[in-house]
Amino acid sequence: MTWSSTRRISVRDGPPVLALLAPAALILLAAAQTAVALPGWNGLENAVAASRSKLGASALAAAAFDEERVIEIAATGTQAIGSNVPVTEDAVWHLGSCTKSMTAVLVGRLVEKEVIGFDTTIGAVLPADRVHPDFRRVTIAQLLRHSGGVTGAVYASHPAVWRSMWEGWGRRSQEVRREAVLEILADPPAQPPGAFLYSNAGFLVVAAMMEETTGMSWERLMERELFVPLRMESAGFGAPGREAPWPHRWEEGRYVPVDPETVGADNPPSFGPAGTVHASLSDWIRFLQVFLGGGPDSYLRPETIDELLRPGADGNGAGWFVVPRAWAGGIALNHHGSNTMNFATVWLAPRKRRGIVIAANGAGPEVEEVFDELSSRMIARFIAPIETRRR
């Protein structure tokens, strides 16, 4: 079985440093990244190839972009270990917890249509008699910022619920999700609402609230409000399929391909709002450009984007880590995503209208260091030299 593993980036200024490394490793890695010399840059294609080789995964891709276009994109490797099918620039990647910012934008779209509000409470939408009193006043805004008090690890705190989500694989995900959410909310909060606790389940609660209000599944709402208007033609849910880069488990010191059409190739479908979207890098970028001032006219109002990026507990936006960075000319937006068999990361500099994305079909022990190093080099190449273009 798989579970969502999202590694948080350090909020300190400078090149990105992954916070789950040991303290000594953090210091060494920070020093190494600071010393990266761009005169040795031989193009994104070579940088991506070197990163894939170091990671050991079968495939890796990366892209840099602004609010209107993809500046440069590169992909290297094959669909799976032992395959000779090359990965192309339009390959579809599993985005893991980078789905969360999409769920947050979906909320924003429904807020603008006056279907729901950022201040809508759990108790106002879900059956109050099935929700613990301490959860009833928790708002969507809190849930989107991991400060709703919802458990941080369903598989540990509610093993029977986690098992039911897996056993419900063939059922409608909306029904399975609602049952799981109500079971979780029946118990007291994992900690007092208002404090930060990274919670995948919190995003399931948000989705259940939207589903209860609209009568439509989160999946259908995502298609209607994101995939279609943003022209994300490759986007979908779960493992991308056999024509895409296959997920790989790290077992006994090596990567093992996992058939994407088997149960266990991703988290349960009901887990979707927290981390099961897949898309090509180009289509993912169509979504991300909304936060850089791009996207279709009037897709989201400026005040809605401001609300999504408003830092809450521990510096979190809605589905984003919002961190101050000198190279970004102000705030930077970041998130990672992994179901332990794939890995994806995004960095955005809204004031420079630039961003980078990286994805791979493996998440072995070197993934943090490899992604961190490539992110640093791409930021230095594509973002840091750019002048600030807006407040």
Secondary structure, DSSP 8 states (H G I E B T S, - for coil): --------B--SSSS--BTTS-HHHHHHHHHHHHT--GGG---HHHHHHHHHHHH--SEEEEEEEESS-EEEEEEEEBSSTT---B--TT-EEE-GGGGHHHHHHHHHHHHHTTSS-TT-BHHHHS-GGGS-GGGTT-BHHHHHTT-S---S-HHHH-HHHHHHHHHTTTS-HHHHHHHHHHHHHTS--SS-TTS----HHHHHHHHHHHHHHHSS-HHHHHIIIIITTTT-TT-EESS--TTS---EEEETTEEEE--TTSTTSSS-GGGHHHH-EEEEHHHHHHHHGGGGT-SSTTSS-HHHHHHHH---GGGB-SSSEEEEEGGGTEEEEEEEE-SSS-EEEEEEETTTTEEEEEEES---TTHHHHHHHHHHHHHHHHTTTS-----
